[in-house]
Amino acid sequence: MSILRLGAGAGFQGDRIAPAVDLAERGKLDYLIFECLGERTIALAQQARSADPTKGYDPLLERRMRAVLPACVRNGTRIVTNMGAANPRAAAEKTRAVARELGLTGLRVAAVTGDDVVDQVGDLVLDETGKPASELGDRLVSANAYIGIDGLVAALNAGADVVICGRASDPSLFLAPLVHEFGWARDDWTRLGRGILVGHLLECAAQITGGYFADPGLKDVPDLANVGHPLAEVDSDGNAVITKLEGTGGRVSRATCIEQMLYEIHDPARYLQPDVVADFSKVNFKEIGPDRVAVTDGTGTKATGLLKVSVGYRDGWFGEGQISYAGANCVARGNLAISLVRERLAQTSGAIIEQRGELIGVNSVWPSTNDTANTAEVRMRYAARCHDAISAQTVGEEVEGLYLAGPAGGGGVTKSIREVLAIASTLMPAENVATTFEMKGASHEAA
């Protein structure tokens, strides 16, 4: 195979489904890849699995599979995804059930496991706290290593049509098909680095086709309402063309590709991944046609031998209340509301870990503005992280109390409460993480 066509079905858990269906139907893809996990997402999934052992996978998995499986099977497109989240086995079983309902017999679905390392992190020191994970005690919810391509490639080598994993490194979902199809050596650092580059460019879906790029009047993007997801045409050396389907909205340009390449990158010359340290420092982008950008000159060096581990833990309760003020003097009334809530919450200050009051549109994102005289409306938001649920509930109650307890003209109160899941990170030796895959009841060690 001289050219492999990879399509991005999703860039995060809540991504739109319609562009993935379009890719499945018209993309002539070899692989459709759904990247749906974030650090907090996996911790929430672990919570869901604890409450119900049959859950813990992506809540949109069933809808996505029902939408794309018929076209993928018809067109010979294989699927790779991390929608397994905290429960790849249950996700694989749900996918098989959907396939049976759709009359798609013989679909081979593999579940890749091994990223769940919660039993191994006790002695590891968390970067954010400076303390070992064991000190979290029963507050520890999850610990998932960012695995590489081993289990994914092994499942593809065994003939899986759909490969579902949990917390893999995002670009690994795209690198695995390239290694499987082209037979790249596991120490071919240049090609592996280029494969990571392709994965990094595609992993956020519409972010590279103009979605996150758009800025009206500065960076205009055509037909953004119908923005398409990207696909890559990758050759056996790992060089690629980034494009999108004809007739879809958005834009693929040198600028969109550069922005995406730099996204979440600390050092472009050393992008640390489980299978390779990718080097993007000499990458070239060249526009070779409308919505077609050639990507060349990526490279890489030997992997570090360490895996990042994302640790989720309970860290109190979050309470929030919001109320709107409009018209003359609305900023002053909003500020008065903030001071009143803070003063009334003072009696529960021992239960409050941290708190914040802000005026959305004035100082909620940018620290301050001097143009308050012309502000026609504000929304006051007060939030606090508390030791217990009752104290967190009080935050919204005090905001609601502003209806009659001042200041004038408040309306549209909303309030909420939720348990806080905090995320910390650490590193562990890759050799301590063994990935496996299961397909139709048979378990296999990853190569």
C-alpha positions as CSV (number, residue, x, y, z in Angstrom):
1,M,0.0,0.0,0.0
2,S,1.6,3.3,-1.1
3,I,-0.8,5.8,0.4
4,L,-2.9,5.3,3.6
5,R,-5.9,7.4,4.2
6,L,-6.6,8.3,7.8
7,G,-9.7,10.3,8.9
8,A,-10.4,12.1,12.2
9,G,-13.8,11.1,13.4
10,A,-13.7,13.1,16.7
11,G,-11.3,15.4,18.5
12,F,-12.9,15.2,22.0
13,Q,-15.7,13.4,23.8
14,G,-18.5,15.7,22.9
15,D,-17.5,16.3,19.2
16,R,-20.1,16.4,16.4
17,I,-21.0,13.1,14.8
18,A,-22.1,14.3,11.4
19,P,-18.6,15.0,10.0
20,A,-17.5,11.5,11.0
21,V,-20.4,10.0,9.1
22,D,-19.5,12.0,6.0
23,L,-15.9,10.8,6.2
24,A,-17.1,7.2,6.6
25,E,-19.4,7.4,3.6
26,R,-17.3,9.6,1.2
27,G,-13.8,9.6,2.5
28,K,-12.5,6.3,0.9
29,L,-10.7,5.9,4.2
30,D,-8.5,3.0,5.3
31,Y,-9.0,4.1,9.0
32,L,-11.4,6.3,10.8
33,I,-10.0,7.4,14.2
34,F,-12.0,8.8,17.1
35,E,-9.9,10.6,19.7
36,C,-12.3,11.3,22.6
37,L,-10.3,11.4,25.9
38,G,-9.0,14.1,28.1
39,E,-7.4,14.0,31.6
40,R,-10.6,14.8,33.5
41,T,-12.7,12.6,31.1
42,I,-10.9,9.4,32.1
43,A,-11.3,10.2,35.8
44,L,-15.0,10.8,35.3
45,A,-15.2,7.5,33.4
46,Q,-13.6,5.7,36.3
47,Q,-16.2,7.1,38.6
48,A,-19.0,5.9,36.3
49,R,-17.5,2.4,36.2
50,S,-17.3,2.3,40.0
51,A,-21.0,3.1,40.2
52,D,-21.9,0.6,37.4
53,P,-19.3,-2.0,36.2
54,T,-21.0,-2.1,32.8
55,K,-20.3,1.6,32.2
56,G,-17.2,3.8,32.1
57,Y,-16.9,4.1,28.4
58,D,-17.6,7.1,26.2
59,P,-21.3,8.1,26.5
60,L,-21.5,8.7,22.8
61,L,-19.9,5.4,21.8
62,E,-23.2,3.7,20.9
63,R,-24.5,6.7,18.8
64,R,-21.2,7.0,17.0
65,M,-20.9,3.3,16.2
66,R,-24.5,3.1,15.1
67,A,-23.9,6.1,12.8
68,V,-20.6,5.0,11.2
69,L,-20.4,1.2,11.3
70,P,-22.6,0.5,8.2
71,A,-20.5,2.8,6.0
72,C,-17.2,1.6,7.5
73,V,-18.1,-2.1,6.9
74,R,-19.3,-1.4,3.4
75,N,-16.2,0.6,2.5
76,G,-13.6,-1.6,4.3
77,T,-12.7,1.2,6.7
78,R,-11.3,0.1,10.1
79,I,-11.9,2.0,13.3
80,V,-9.4,2.9,16.0
81,T,-10.6,4.8,19.1
82,N,-10.0,5.5,22.8
83,M,-13.7,5.6,23.5
84,G,-13.2,2.7,25.8
85,A,-12.1,5.2,28.4
86,A,-12.2,3.4,31.8
87,N,-13.9,0.3,30.4
88,P,-12.6,-0.9,27.0
89,R,-14.1,-4.4,27.4
90,A,-17.6,-3.0,28.0
91,A,-17.2,-0.6,25.1
92,A,-16.2,-3.5,22.8
93,E,-19.2,-5.5,23.9
94,K,-21.5,-2.6,23.3
95,T,-20.0,-2.2,19.8
96,R,-20.6,-5.9,19.1
97,A,-24.2,-5.5,20.2
98,V,-24.7,-2.5,17.9
99,A,-23.2,-4.4,15.0
100,R,-25.5,-7.4,15.7
101,E,-28.5,-5.1,15.7
102,L,-27.4,-3.6,12.4
103,G,-27.0,-7.0,10.9
104,L,-23.2,-6.6,10.6
105,T,-22.1,-10.2,11.3
106,G,-18.5,-11.2,11.8
107,L,-17.3,-7.8,12.9
108,R,-14.0,-8.3,14.8
109,V,-13.9,-5.9,17.8
110,A,-10.8,-5.8,20.0
111,A,-10.5,-4.2,23.4
112,V,-7.0,-3.0,24.4
113,T,-6.3,-2.9,28.1
114,G,-3.3,-2.3,30.4
115,D,-3.4,1.5,30.9
116,D,-5.2,1.3,34.2
117,V,-2.3,1.3,36.7
118,V,-4.1,2.5,39.8
119,D,-2.6,-0.5,41.8
120,Q,0.9,0.6,40.9
121,V,1.1,4.3,41.6
122,G,1.2,4.3,45.4
123,D,4.9,5.1,45.7
124,L,5.0,7.5,42.8
125,V,5.3,11.2,43.6
126,L,2.7,13.5,42.0
127,D,4.2,16.5,40.2
128,E,1.4,18.9,41.3
129,T,1.4,17.9,45.0
130,G,5.0,16.8,45.6
131,K,3.6,13.9,47.6
132,P,3.2,10.1,46.8
133,A,-0.1,9.0,45.5
134,S,-0.6,6.7,48.5
135,E,-1.2,9.8,50.7
136,L,-4.5,10.4,48.8
137,G,-6.0,7.3,50.5
138,D,-9.6,6.7,49.6
139,R,-9.6,10.0,47.6
140,L,-7.8,8.3,44.8
141,V,-10.1,7.6,41.9
142,S,-8.0,6.6,39.0
143,A,-4.5,6.3,37.5
144,N,-4.1,5.7,33.8
145,A,-0.8,5.5,31.9
146,Y,-0.6,7.0,28.4
147,I,0.2,3.8,26.6
148,G,1.8,3.6,23.1
149,I,1.0,1.5,20.1
150,D,1.9,-2.0,21.2
151,G,-1.6,-3.2,22.0
152,L,-3.2,-1.3,19.2
153,V,-0.8,-2.8,16.6
154,A,-1.1,-6.3,18.0
155,A,-4.9,-6.0,17.7
156,L,-4.7,-4.8,14.1
157,N,-2.2,-7.5,13.2
158,A,-4.7,-10.0,14.5
159,G,-7.3,-8.7,12.1
160,A,-9.5,-6.5,14.3
161,D,-11.9,-4.3,12.4
162,V,-12.5,-2.1,15.4
163,V,-9.9,-1.4,18.0
164,I,-11.0,0.2,21.3
165,C,-8.6,1.3,24.0
166,G,-8.6,3.5,27.0
167,R,-5.9,6.1,27.9
168,A,-3.5,5.9,24.9
169,S,-1.4,8.8,23.9
170,D,-3.6,10.8,21.4
171,P,-1.2,10.6,18.4
172,S,-0.7,6.8,19.0
173,L,-4.2,6.2,17.7
174,F,-3.0,7.4,14.3
175,L,0.6,6.0,14.5
176,A,-0.6,2.4,15.1
177,P,-2.3,2.0,11.7
178,L,0.8,3.4,10.0
179,V,3.1,1.0,11.8
180,H,0.7,-1.9,11.1
181,E,0.2,-1.1,7.4
182,F,3.7,0.0,6.4
183,G,5.6,-2.4,8.7
184,W,7.8,0.4,10.2
185,A,10.5,-0.8,12.5
186,R,10.1,0.1,16.2
187,D,13.4,1.9,16.1
188,D,12.8,3.8,12.9
189,W,12.7,7.0,14.8
190,T,12.3,9.2,11.7
191,R,9.2,7.5,10.4
192,L,7.7,7.1,13.9
193,G,8.3,10.8,14.5
194,R,6.5,11.6,11.3
195,G,3.6,9.3,12.2
196,I,3.3,11.2,15.5
197,L,3.2,14.5,13.6
198,V,0.3,13.2,11.4
199,G,-1.5,12.1,14.5
200,H,-1.0,15.4,16.3
201,L,-2.3,17.3,13.3
202,L,-5.4,15.2,13.0
203,E,-6.2,14.5,16.7
204,C,-8.3,17.6,17.3
205,A,-10.5,17.1,14.2
206,A,-12.0,20.4,13.1
207,Q,-9.4,22.4,14.9
208,I,-7.2,22.0,11.9
209,T,-10.0,22.6,9.3
210,G,-10.7,26.1,10.6
211,G,-13.0,25.6,13.6
212,Y,-10.7,26.7,16.4
213,F,-8.7,28.8,13.9
214,A,-11.6,31.1,13.0
215,D,-11.5,34.8,14.1
216,P,-14.0,37.0,12.2
217,G,-12.3,39.8,10.3
218,L,-8.8,38.5,11.1
219,K,-8.9,34.9,10.1
220,D,-12.1,34.3,8.2
221,V,-13.2,30.7,7.5
222,P,-15.8,29.9,4.8
223,D,-19.0,27.9,5.6
224,L,-17.9,27.2,9.1
225,A,-21.4,25.9,9.9
226,N,-20.6,22.9,7.7
227,V,-17.0,22.5,8.7
228,G,-15.6,19.1,7.8
229,H,-13.2,16.9,9.7
230,P,-9.7,16.4,8.3
231,L,-8.1,13.4,6.7
232,A,-4.5,12.6,5.9
233,E,-3.0,10.9,2.9
234,V,0.2,9.3,4.3
235,D,3.0,7.7,2.3
236,S,5.3,4.9,3.4
237,D,7.9,7.3,4.6
238,G,5.4,9.1,6.9
239,N,5.1,12.3,4.8
240,A,1.5,13.4,4.3
241,V,-1.1,15.6,2.7
242,I,-3.6,17.1,5.1
243,T,-7.0,17.8,3.4
244,K,-10.8,17.5,3.9
245,L,-13.7,16.3,1.9
246,E,-14.8,18.3,-1.1
247,G,-18.0,20.2,-0.4
248,T,-17.4,20.5,3.3
249,G,-17.0,23.9,5.0
250,G,-13.8,25.2,6.7
251,R,-10.3,25.6,5.4
252,V,-7.1,23.6,5.4
253,S,-4.1,26.0,4.9
254,R,-0.5,26.3,5.9
255,A,-1.7,28.6,8.7
256,T,-4.3,26.2,10.2
257,C,-1.7,23.4,10.1
258,I,1.0,25.5,11.8
259,E,-1.4,26.5,14.6
260,Q,-2.4,22.9,15.2
261,M,1.2,21.7,15.2
262,L,2.1,24.1,17.9
263,Y,-1.0,23.3,20.0
264,E,-0.1,21.9,23.4
265,I,3.5,21.6,22.4
266,H,6.1,22.7,25.0
267,D,9.3,22.0,23.0
268,P,8.7,21.4,19.2
269,A,12.1,19.6,19.0
270,R,11.2,17.1,21.8
271,Y,7.5,16.1,21.8
272,L,7.6,13.2,24.3
273,Q,5.6,10.2,23.3
274,P,5.5,6.6,24.5
275,D,7.1,5.2,21.3
276,V,9.3,8.1,20.1
277,V,10.4,11.6,20.9
278,A,9.1,13.5,18.0
279,D,10.9,16.4,16.5
280,F,8.8,19.0,14.7
281,S,11.4,21.7,14.6
282,K,12.2,21.4,10.9
283,V,8.7,20.5,9.6
284,N,7.6,22.1,6.3
285,F,4.1,22.9,5.2
286,K,3.3,23.6,1.6
287,E,0.0,24.4,0.1
288,I,-0.3,22.2,-3.1
289,G,-3.9,22.9,-3.9
290,P,-7.2,24.1,-2.5
291,D,-7.4,22.7,1.1
292,R,-4.4,20.5,0.5
293,V,-1.2,21.0,2.5
294,A,1.8,18.8,2.2
295,V,3.7,18.0,5.4
296,T,7.3,16.9,5.3
297,D,10.5,16.8,7.3
298,G,9.3,15.6,10.6
299,T,11.7,13.3,12.5
300,G,12.3,11.8,15.9
301,T,14.7,10.2,18.4
302,K,14.6,7.3,20.8
303,A,11.7,7.2,23.4
304,T,12.5,8.1,27.0
305,G,11.3,4.8,28.4
306,L,8.9,6.6,30.7
307,L,5.1,7.0,30.5
308,K,3.0,9.8,31.7
309,V,0.4,8.8,34.2
310,S,-2.8,10.8,34.8
311,V,-4.1,10.5,38.4
312,G,-7.6,11.5,39.3
313,Y,-8.6,12.1,42.9
314,R,-11.5,13.6,44.9
315,D,-10.7,17.2,45.9
316,G,-13.8,18.6,47.7
317,W,-17.1,19.9,46.4
318,F,-17.8,22.8,44.0
319,G,-20.7,25.1,44.5
320,E,-21.8,27.8,42.1
321,G,-24.5,30.5,41.7
322,Q,-25.1,33.0,38.9
323,I,-27.4,36.0,38.7
324,S,-27.8,38.8,36.0
325,Y,-28.0,42.6,36.4
326,A,-28.9,44.9,33.5
327,G,-29.2,48.6,32.8
328,A,-27.8,51.6,34.5
329,N,-25.2,51.0,37.2
330,C,-25.3,47.2,36.6
331,V,-21.6,46.8,37.2
332,A,-21.8,48.4,40.6
333,R,-24.8,46.3,41.5
334,G,-22.9,43.2,40.4
335,N,-19.9,44.1,42.5
336,L,-22.2,44.7,45.5
337,A,-23.7,41.3,44.9
338,I,-20.2,39.7,45.0
339,S,-19.3,41.5,48.3
340,L,-22.7,40.5,49.9
341,V,-22.3,36.8,49.0
342,R,-18.7,36.8,50.3
343,E,-19.7,38.4,53.5
344,R,-22.6,36.0,54.1
345,L,-20.5,33.0,53.3
346,A,-17.9,34.1,55.9
347,Q,-19.7,32.1,58.6
348,T,-18.8,29.0,56.6
349,S,-15.3,30.1,55.7
350,G,-13.8,27.1,57.5
351,A,-15.4,24.8,55.1
352,I,-14.3,26.8,52.0
353,I,-11.0,25.9,50.4
354,E,-11.1,28.7,47.8
355,Q,-13.7,31.1,46.4
356,R,-14.1,33.5,43.6
357,G,-16.6,36.1,42.6
358,E,-16.6,37.7,39.1
359,L,-18.6,39.6,36.6
360,I,-18.9,37.7,33.3
361,G,-18.1,40.1,30.5
362,V,-16.1,42.4,32.8
363,N,-13.5,40.5,34.7
364,S,-14.2,36.8,34.5
365,V,-11.5,36.0,31.9
366,W,-9.5,39.2,31.5
367,P,-8.6,40.4,35.0
368,S,-10.1,43.9,34.7
369,T,-11.4,46.6,32.4
370,N,-11.9,50.3,32.7
371,D,-14.9,50.5,30.4
372,T,-17.6,49.8,32.9
373,A,-19.7,52.9,32.3
374,N,-20.9,51.6,28.9
375,T,-21.6,48.1,30.1
376,A,-25.3,47.3,29.5
377,E,-25.5,44.0,31.4
378,V,-23.4,41.7,33.5
379,R,-23.8,38.2,34.9
380,M,-22.4,37.7,38.4
381,R,-20.9,34.3,39.1
382,Y,-19.8,33.2,42.5
383,A,-18.1,29.8,43.0
384,A,-16.3,28.1,45.8
385,R,-14.6,24.8,46.4
386,C,-15.5,23.4,49.7
387,H,-14.7,20.5,52.0
388,D,-18.2,19.1,52.0
389,A,-21.3,19.1,49.9
390,I,-23.5,21.0,52.3
391,S,-21.2,24.0,52.3
392,A,-21.0,23.9,48.5
393,Q,-24.7,23.9,48.3
394,T,-24.8,27.1,50.4
395,V,-23.0,29.0,47.7
396,G,-25.8,28.8,45.2
397,E,-28.4,29.4,48.0
398,E,-26.8,32.6,48.9
399,V,-26.7,33.8,45.3
400,E,-30.4,32.9,45.0
401,G,-31.1,34.8,48.2
402,L,-30.0,38.0,46.3
403,Y,-33.4,38.0,44.6
404,L,-34.9,39.8,47.6
405,A,-31.8,40.4,49.8
406,G,-30.3,42.9,47.4
407,P,-29.1,44.5,45.3
408,A,-31.9,45.7,43.0
409,G,-32.8,44.2,39.7
410,G,-31.2,40.7,39.8
411,G,-32.7,37.9,37.8
412,G,-32.1,34.6,36.1
413,V,-30.5,32.7,38.9
414,T,-28.9,29.4,38.3
415,K,-27.1,27.2,40.8
416,S,-25.2,23.9,40.8
417,I,-23.1,21.6,42.9
418,R,-20.7,18.8,42.0
419,E,-17.9,16.8,43.4
420,V,-14.5,18.0,42.3
421,L,-12.2,15.6,40.5
422,A,-8.7,16.9,40.5
423,I,-6.0,15.7,38.1
424,A,-2.3,15.2,38.9
425,S,0.5,13.6,36.9
426,T,3.5,11.5,37.3
427,L,5.8,9.2,35.4
428,M,6.5,5.5,35.5
429,P,8.8,3.1,33.6
430,A,7.2,1.9,30.4
431,E,8.4,-1.6,31.1
432,N,6.0,-1.7,34.1
433,V,3.0,-1.3,31.9
434,A,1.9,-4.4,30.0
435,T,-0.9,-4.0,27.3
436,T,-3.1,-6.8,26.1
437,F,-6.0,-7.1,23.8
438,E,-9.1,-9.2,23.8
439,M,-11.1,-10.1,20.6
440,K,-14.1,-12.4,20.6
441,G,-13.3,-13.8,24.0
442,A,-9.6,-14.6,23.3
443,S,-6.9,-12.7,25.2
444,H,-3.5,-12.0,23.6
445,E,-0.3,-10.4,24.9
446,A,0.7,-7.4,22.9
447,A,3.8,-7.8,20.8
